[in-house]
Amino acid sequence: MKNVTLKDVARISGVSVPTVSRVLNGGGHVSEETRRRIHEAADQLDFRPNVLAQSFALGRSFTVGVLAQKASGNFSTPVITGIIDELSKRDIAVLVYDDEDDPRARPQNLRTLQARKVDGIIVVGDGTDTPFPSISSLFQVPVVHAFGVSDGAEDTCLLPDDRQAGRLAAEHLLQQGRERIAHVTAMPHSRAVQDRSSGFSDSLEDAGHELVIPPLHGDWTTRWGFQAGVELAAKAEEFDAIFCANDYIAIGVARALERRGIRVPDDVALVGYDNWSKYSGSPDRFLTSVDPHLEVLGRSAATTLLATSREAGVVLQACELVPGVSSGALSPEGWDWAAPR
């Protein structure tokens, strides 16, 4: 099959090859009628531009670099997947450079990115607790941060709206008729902990309620959730719902409560955060959970990078509460309580 060239499009549309090239690359001072004819001819011939030739002509590589704190991290992977998905639709290649959670790897990755002459860079974090030194001054191309924060005030950083996540959890539990609510969370210095907790407590306060037990602080693990659940089980009469700062904690709490005969959701409603069940390929909807939509965050980072202007500072992306059995939002009928979770 003969390759279709710019000359073929020019012949059909009745203009010069340079005019076709400029119009198909988004430029060219031509009439709307001429622009329409060129695009119609390209569609008719199923013209596919030579990306390599295009990149030389425009001085662009049609390549974006992703600099990941930890590419295999629970949070990084869906963000990077979203970035690749969005950029691939635009015929833009993605090069991923992974620090592997080792700061010593970053200088070499930066040198490699500088040598590759990429058209833009997305820095993907594995959490929001520690700001990264800004790299924007090292490049002449746009830099955007996703699921991580920069110490540069002019940098654009896309994060899930964790305050909204806390509000969603509180509103849902109150709508379920729960009013004696506890909170199990992680390290108090964590930005995510502070934001989720403040949104949660603010929403309770707005509704005329408050936490019945001071928040329990630990880490992000199921082990901590189980330990907190054991502690809470001794005060079971004081609460009828718990918001957990992530799904791992919520699963640990649920196991501890059930082991002591406290039924979820009959006696205690649970809400987590992360909506990890969607990554398992299982229809399991045990946990009600707030989904930060990390793939959407990645796609938003890609479109932000390609935009003609960007908003400096933190840009928050909406979260969504996904109902499950654990809060009473879905019926437990047919649920196998003996199955491992």
For each residue, the residues with C-beta under 8 A, 3 or more apart:
1:
2:
3:
4: 8 9 45 46 47 48
5: 8 9
6: 9 10 17 20 21 24 47
7: 10 11 17
8: 4 5 11 12 45 47
9: 4 5 6 12 13 20 24 38 41 42 45 47
10: 6 7 13 14 15 16 17 19 20
11: 7 8 14
12: 8 9 41 44 45
13: 9 10 20 34 37 38 40 41
14: 10 11 37
15: 10 19 20 30 34 37 38
16: 10 19 20
17: 6 7 10 20 21
18: 21 22
19: 10 15 16 22 23 28 30 34 38
20: 6 9 10 13 15 16 17 23 24 38 42
21: 6 17 18 24 25 57
22: 18 19 25 27 28 30
23: 19 20 26 27 28 30 34 35 38 39
24: 6 9 20 21 38 39 42 47 49
25: 21 22 28 54 57 58
26: 23
27: 22 23
28: 19 22 23 25 35
29:
30: 15 19 22 23 34 35 38
31: 34 35
32: 35 36
33: 36 37
34: 13 15 19 23 30 31 37 38
35: 23 28 30 31 32 38 39
36: 32 33 39 40
37: 13 14 15 33 34 40 41
38: 9 13 15 19 20 23 24 30 34 35 41 42
39: 23 24 35 36 42 43
40: 13 36 37 43 44
41: 9 12 13 37 38 44 45 47
42: 9 20 24 38 39 45 47
43: 39 40 46 47
44: 12 40 41
45: 4 8 9 12 41 42
46: 4 43
47: 4 6 8 9 24 41 42 43
48: 4
49: 24 53 54
50: 53 54
51: 54 55 62 91
52: 55 56
53: 49 50 56 57
54: 25 49 50 51 57 58 60 62
55: 51 52 58 59 60 61 62
56: 52 53 59
57: 21 25 53 54
58: 25 54 55
59: 55 56
60: 54 55 119
61: 55 116 117 118 119
62: 51 54 55 91 92 93 119
63: 92 93 94 95 116 118 119
64: 83 87 92 93 94 95 118 119 120 121 122 302 305
65: 94 95 96 97 113 116 118 120 121 122
66: 80 83 94 95 96 97 121 122 123 124
67: 97 99 106 109 110 113 121 122 123 124 135
68: 71 73 76 80 96 97 98 99 123 124 126
69: 73 76 99 101 123 124 125 126 132 148
70: 73 76 98 99 100 101 126
71: 68 76 77 80 96 98 100 124
72: 76 77 98
73: 68 69 70 76 77 101 126
74: 77 126 276
75: 78 79 125 126 127 147 294
76: 68 69 70 71 72 73 79 80 124 125 126 147
77: 71 72 73 74 80 81
78: 75 81 82 279 294 295 298
79: 75 76 82 83 124 146 147 294 295 297 298 301
80: 66 68 71 76 77 83 84 96 124 298
81: 77 78 84 85 295 298
82: 78 79 85 86 294 295 296 297 298 299 300 301 302
83: 64 66 79 80 86 87 94 122 124 146 298 299 301 302
84: 80 81 87 88 94 298
85: 81 82 88 89 295 298 299
86: 82 83 89 90 298 299 302 303
87: 64 83 84 90 92 93 94 302
88: 84 85 91 92 94
89: 85 86
90: 86 87 306
91: 51 62 88
92: 62 63 64 87 88 119
93: 62 63 64 87
94: 63 64 65 66 83 84 87 88
95: 63 64 65 66 113 116 118
96: 65 66 68 71 80
97: 65 66 67 68 109 112 113
98: 68 70 71 72 105 109
99: 67 68 69 70 102 103 105 106 109
100: 70 71 105
101: 69 70 73 126
102: 99 105
103: 99 106
104: 107
105: 98 99 100 102 108 109
106: 67 99 103 109 110
107: 104 110 111
108: 105 111 112
109: 67 97 98 99 105 106 112 113
110: 67 106 107 113 114 135 138
111: 107 108 114 115
112: 97 108 109 115 116
113: 65 67 95 97 109 110 116 118 121 139
114: 110 111 117 138 139
115: 111 112
116: 61 63 65 95 112 113
117: 61 114
118: 61 63 64 65 95 113 121 141
119: 60 61 62 63 64 92 141
120: 64 65 141 142 143 144 305 306
121: 64 65 66 67 113 118 135 139 141 142 143 144 305
122: 64 65 66 67 83 143 144 145 146 301 302 305
123: 66 67 68 69 132 135 143 144 145 146 148 150
124: 66 67 68 69 71 76 79 80 83 145 146 147 148 298 301
125: 69 75 76 128 132 145 146 147 148 149
126: 68 69 70 73 74 75 76 101 147 148
127: 75 130 147 148 192
128: 125 147 148 149 159 191 192
129: 189 190 191 192
130: 127
131: 149 150 151
132: 69 123 125 135 145 148 149 150 151
133: 150 151
134: 137 143 150 151 152 154 155
135: 67 110 121 123 132 138 139 143
136: 139 143 150 152 154 155
137: 134
138: 110 114 135
139: 113 114 121 135 136 143
140:
141: 118 119 120 121
142: 120 121 305 310
143: 120 121 122 123 134 135 136 139 155 156
144: 120 121 122 123 155 156 157 158 301 304 305 310
145: 122 123 124 125 132 148 149 150 155 156 157 158 301
146: 79 83 122 123 124 125 157 158 297 298 300 301
147: 75 76 79 124 125 126 127 128 158 159 160 294 297
148: 69 123 124 125 126 127 128 132 145 157
149: 125 128 131 132 145 157 159 191 314
150: 123 131 132 133 134 136 145 155 157
151: 131 132 133 134
152: 134 136 155
153: 312 313
154: 134 136 312
155: 134 136 143 144 145 150 152 312 313
156: 143 144 145 304 310 311 312 313 315
157: 144 145 146 148 149 150 313 314 315
158: 144 145 146 147 297 300 301 304 314 315 317
159: 128 147 149 162 297 314 315 316 317
160: 147 165 292 293 294 297 316 317 319
161: 164 165 316 317 318 319
162: 159 165 166 191 192 195 196 199 292 319
163: 166 167 195 196 198 199 202
164: 161 167 168 199 316 318 319
165: 160 161 162 168 169 195 196 199 273 290 292 319
166: 162 163 169 170 195 196 197 198 199 200 201 202 203 243
167: 163 164 170 171 199 200 202 203
168: 164 165 171 172 290 319 320 321
169: 165 166 172 173 196 200 243 271 273 290 321
170: 166 167 173 174 181 199 200 201 203 204 207 243
171: 167 168 174 175 203 207
172: 168 169 175 176 271 288 321 323 327 329
173: 169 170 176 178 181 241 243 269 271 327
174: 170 171 177 178 179 203 204 207 209
175: 171 172
176: 172 173 241 269 327 328 329
177: 174
178: 173 174 181 240 241 269
179: 174 209 240
180: 212 238 239 240 241
181: 170 173 178 204 209 211 212 239 240 241 242 243
182: 211 212 213 215 216 232 238 239 241 242 243
183: 197 200 201 211 213 215 216 242 243 244 245
184: 215 216 218 225 228 229 232 242 243 244 245 249 250 253
185: 188 193 196 197 215 216 217 218 244 245 249
186: 190 192 193 217 218 219 220 224 245 246 249
187: 190 193 217 218 219
188: 185 193 194 217
189: 129 193
190: 129 186 187 193 194
191: 128 129 149 162 194 195
192: 127 128 129 162 186 195 196 245
193: 185 186 187 188 189 190 196 197 217 245
194: 188 190 191 197 198
195: 162 163 165 166 191 192 198 199
196: 162 163 165 166 169 185 192 193 199 200 245 273
197: 166 183 185 193 194 200 201 215 245
198: 163 166 194 195 201 202
199: 162 163 164 165 166 167 170 195 196 202 203
200: 166 167 169 170 183 196 197 203 204 243
201: 166 170 183 197 198 204 205 210 211
202: 163 166 167 198 199 205 206
203: 166 167 170 171 174 199 200 206 207
204: 170 174 181 200 201 207 209 210 211
205: 201 202 208 209 210
206: 202 203
207: 170 171 174 203 204
208: 205
209: 174 179 181 204 205
210: 201 204 205
211: 181 182 183 201 204 214 215
212: 180 181 182 238 239
213: 182 183 216 232 235 238 239
214: 211
215: 182 183 184 185 197 211
216: 182 183 184 185 213 228 231 232
217: 185 186 187 188 193
218: 184 185 186 187 221 224 225 227 228 249
219: 186 187 224
220: 186 224 245 246 248 249
221: 218 224 225 248 249 252
222: 225 226 248 249 251 252 255
223: 226 227 252
224: 186 218 219 220 221 227 228 249 252
225: 184 218 221 222 228 229 244 248 249 250 251 252 253 254 255 256
226: 222 223 229 230 252 253 255 256
227: 218 223 224 230 231 252 256
228: 184 216 218 224 225 231 232 249 252 253 256
229: 184 225 226 232 233 252 253 254 255 256 257
230: 226 227 233 234 256 260
231: 216 227 228 234 235
232: 182 184 213 216 228 229 235 236 239 242 253 256 257
233: 229 230 236 256 257 260 262
234: 230 231
235: 213 231 232 238 239
236: 232 233 239 257 260 262 267 268
237:
238: 180 182 212 213 235
239: 180 181 182 212 213 232 235 236 242 268
240: 178 179 180 181 267 268 269
241: 173 176 178 180 181 182 268 269 270 271 327
242: 181 182 183 184 232 239 250 253 268 269 270 271
243: 166 169 170 173 181 182 183 184 200 271
244: 183 184 185 225 247 249 250 253 270 271 272 273
245: 183 184 185 186 192 193 196 197 220 249 273
246: 186 220 249 250 272 273 274
247: 244 250 251 272 273 274 275 276 277 287 289
248: 220 221 222 225 251 252 274 276
249: 184 185 186 218 220 221 222 224 225 228 244 245 246 252 253 272
250: 184 225 242 244 246 247 253 254 270 271 272 287 289 326
251: 222 225 247 248 254 255 272 287 341
252: 221 222 223 224 225 226 227 228 229 248 249 255 256
253: 184 225 226 228 229 232 242 244 249 250 256 257 270
254: 225 229 250 251 257 258 264 270 286 287 326 341
255: 222 225 226 229 251 252 258 259 341
256: 225 226 227 228 229 230 232 233 252 253 259 260
257: 229 232 233 236 253 254 260 262 263 264 267 268
258: 254 255 261 262 263 264 337
259: 255 256
260: 230 233 236 256 257
261: 258
262: 233 236 257 258 267 268
263: 257 258 266 267 268
264: 254 257 258 267 268 269 270 326
265: 268 269 270 325 326 327 328 332
266: 263 328
267: 236 240 257 262 263 264
268: 236 239 240 241 242 257 262 263 264 265
269: 173 176 178 240 241 242 264 265 288 326 327 328
270: 241 242 244 250 253 254 264 265 287 288 326 327
271: 169 172 173 241 242 243 244 250 287 288 289 290 321 326 327
272: 244 246 247 249 250 251 275 287 288 289 290 326
273: 165 169 196 244 245 246 247 289 290 292
274: 246 247 248 289 290 291 292
275: 247 272 278 287 289 290 291 292 322
276: 74 247 248 279 280 289
277: 247 280 282 284 285 286 287 289 324
278: 275 291 322
279: 78 276
280: 276 277 284
281:
282: 277
283:
284: 277 280 341
285: 277 322 323 324 325 330
286: 254 277 324 325 326 335 341
287: 247 250 251 254 270 271 272 275 277 324 325 326
288: 172 269 270 271 272 321 322 323 324 325 326 327 329 330
289: 247 250 271 272 273 274 275 276 277 321 322 324
290: 165 168 169 271 272 273 274 275 319 320 321 322
291: 274 275 278 319 320 321 322
292: 160 162 165 273 274 275 297 317 319
293: 160 296 297 317 318 319 320
294: 75 78 79 82 147 160 297 298
295: 78 79 81 82 85 298 299
296: 82 293 299 300 317
297: 79 82 146 147 158 159 160 292 293 294 300 301 317
298: 78 79 80 81 82 83 84 85 86 124 146 294 295 301 302
299: 82 83 85 86 295 296 302 303
300: 82 146 158 296 297 303 304 317
301: 79 82 83 122 124 144 145 146 158 297 298 304 305
302: 64 82 83 86 87 122 298 299 305 306
303: 86 299 300 306 307
304: 144 156 158 300 301 307 310 315
305: 64 120 121 122 142 144 301 302 310
306: 90 120 302 303
307: 303 304 310
308:
309:
310: 142 144 156 304 305 307
311: 156 315
312: 153 154 155 156
313: 153 155 156 157
314: 149 157 158 159
315: 156 157 158 159 304 311
316: 159 160 161 164
317: 158 159 160 161 292 293 296 297 300
318: 161 164 293
319: 160 161 162 164 165 168 290 291 292 293
320: 168 290 291 293
321: 168 169 172 271 288 289 290 291
322: 275 278 285 288 289 290 291
323: 172 285 288 327 329 330
324: 277 285 286 287 288 289 327 329 330
325: 265 285 286 287 288 328 329 330 331 332 335
326: 250 254 264 265 269 270 271 272 286 287 288
327: 172 173 176 241 265 269 270 271 288 323 324
328: 176 265 266 269 325
329: 172 176 288 323 324 325
330: 285 288 323 324 325
331: 325
332: 265 325 335 337
333:
334:
335: 286 325 332
336: 339
337: 258 332
338:
339: 336
340:
341: 251 254 255 284 286
